[in-house]
Amino acid sequence: MFFPEGRVRVFLHGRPVDMRKSFTGLIALTQQALAQDPLSGHLFVFVNRRGDYLKILYWDRSGFCLWCKRLERGRFISASSVIGADARIRSSMSPVCGCC
């Protein structure tokens, strides 16, 4: 992932998400449920009910990007941890997705 200079925030949607959603559906969740501007350059993280699939939506100056990962074993985060969390994560994404 390319991260522009400056401070990038990571927002975790606080409820499990139907992973059939793509750009349009996740942009709507970013605006409505998280009350954030999807064009901000921040990362918006969505996890499914089982916690083994996540999508990260972000804007990279020329268009939206959608990063997806499904685990064959284990979970990124338990569903009970996600429900009602609506947390803003200020740390690196490394512990969550191992992508950095």
N, C-alpha and C positions, 0 to 999 in steps of 0.2 A: 504494500500500500504506500502511496505517496502522501505525505503529510506536509502541507504548506508551513512555512515559518509562522511562528506565533503559537498561541495557546489553543490547542484542540481539546474540546470537552467530549466526554463520552456519556451518552444518556441511555439508560436501560429502561425499556418499556416494562412496566410493572405487572403485566399479565401475560400468560401464554398467548402466542399468536399463531393463527392458521398459516402455515408455511406455503400455502398456495398463493398467498399474496405476493405481488411483485412490486415494481416501482410505484404505480399509482396507489395501490392499497397501503403500502408502507409510508409513502409521502403523506397520505391522509391521516394515518395514525400519528405521525410526527407532529402534524399541525394540530390535530384535535386532542389526542390523549396526552401528549407531552407538552403541548402549547409552545412548540419551538418552530423556528424557521428552518425548513429543510435545506435552504440555500446558504446556511451559515458556515458550512465547512466542518461542522462538528460531526461526530459519529453517532449514529442511532442504532442501538442493538436490540434485536428482537429474538426471543427464544421460544421454541415450541413447548407443548405441554409436557413431553417426556424429558426435555432438557438436553436432548442429544443433537439438536439441530439449531443453528443460529444463523441469522442474516444481519449484516451490518450495511446500513444505507449511509451514503455520504455524497456531497457535491464536490467535484474536483475542478472547478472553474469553467469547464466546458460541457458538463453534463453530470447526471447522476450515475453513481457506481453502486453496485450491489455485490457484496462479498458474502458467500455462503459456505458453510462447512457443516457436514454431518459426521458424527462420530460413529464408528462401528461398534465400539464398546465404551461404556462409561457415560458421563454427563458433563456438560459445561457447568451447569448449575441445576440444583434441584427445583422442581416446579414450586414447592412450598416456599423457597427462597425468593422466587420471582413474584409470586402473587402478592400484590399490595406493596411491592418494593418501591416502584417509581423513584429509583435512586439515581443520582448523578455520580458517575464514577470519575474521579479525578486522576486516578493512577493510570499506568500503562495498560494496554490491552493484553500484554503478554500472559498474565495469569489466566485470563479468560479464554483466549483462543490460541495461544502459542504462535501467533503470526508474526511477532516482531523479534 
